[in-house]
Amino acid sequence: MEKNVYTRKEILTLTGFSEESLSSWEAAKVIKPVGFTEDHVPFYSAESAAAIRHIQKLMESGYDLAQIQKIIKKVGLPQTAQQPEKIKGKPEFLTVGLLAEKARVSPRTVKHWEDKGIIEPDMWSEGGFRLYSEVYIEVCRLIKDLQLFGYTLEEIKTLSDLFRDFLAIQKNPGLHSKKETLRRLEGMLHTSEEIGERMNLLSDGIKHWADLLKKKRKEILTVKNKVSKHFEYDAESGDDNAA
């Protein structure tokens, strides 16, 4: 599932190409980013680097951009899929900062969860540029909820592994043998039931404390009113202790 990607700076370093030349090629539509993140950061693939090298060779052989455009349109570039996973419509990937913003946690928290193996980027670059699919927004929110439920990060990692396993099976039911797939799914059902029971206990505890706090609030207001009346009476009677 995970793939290497390159930022614009990295693809230029990898190919020895210039920013000006890449921009002109993109304007001519002979090279395009694999996709963009939701905050408009372009990213490229190994196929993008191969395409740049092929076009460089064509230009060294005397072809101009107009001729290369016709070649690409007619036969494509040899052994290169320029955009194997071109993102159309709504972006599918988030940078660390945007994931943190949408999940309402800090980028440092996302990095900490990644270090613990709880979440994993769908794509990453050699320079540490990481991209996450939008499903991780809900995963991060789930992690926060599980921490409130009293789960440790080690326990959450186990649940996260199960979640990723489920997504893999959902995407490819034939990933494992029938027996192994059913065993894993049965384990997931058991785990979901355990979480449900723990949530019910938490829900009961929250209700108990909500009722208790409501009762105590009334008692506090009663005592507050009594104290106010006591000091008002002392002030009217001229008691020197009233203050």
Secondary structure, DSSP 8 states (H G I E B T S, - for coil): --EE-B-HHHHHHHHT--HHHHHHHHHTTSS--SEE-TT--EEB-HHHHHHHHHHHHHHHTT--HHHHHHHHHHT--TT--S-TT---SS--EE-HHHHHHHHTS-HHHHHHHHHTTSS--SEE-TTS-EEEETHHHHHHHHHHHHHHTT--HHHHHHHHHHHHHHHHHHH-TTSS-HHHHHHHHHHHHHHHHHHHHHHHHHHHHHHHHHHHHHHHHHHHHHHHHHHHHHHHHHHHHT-TT--
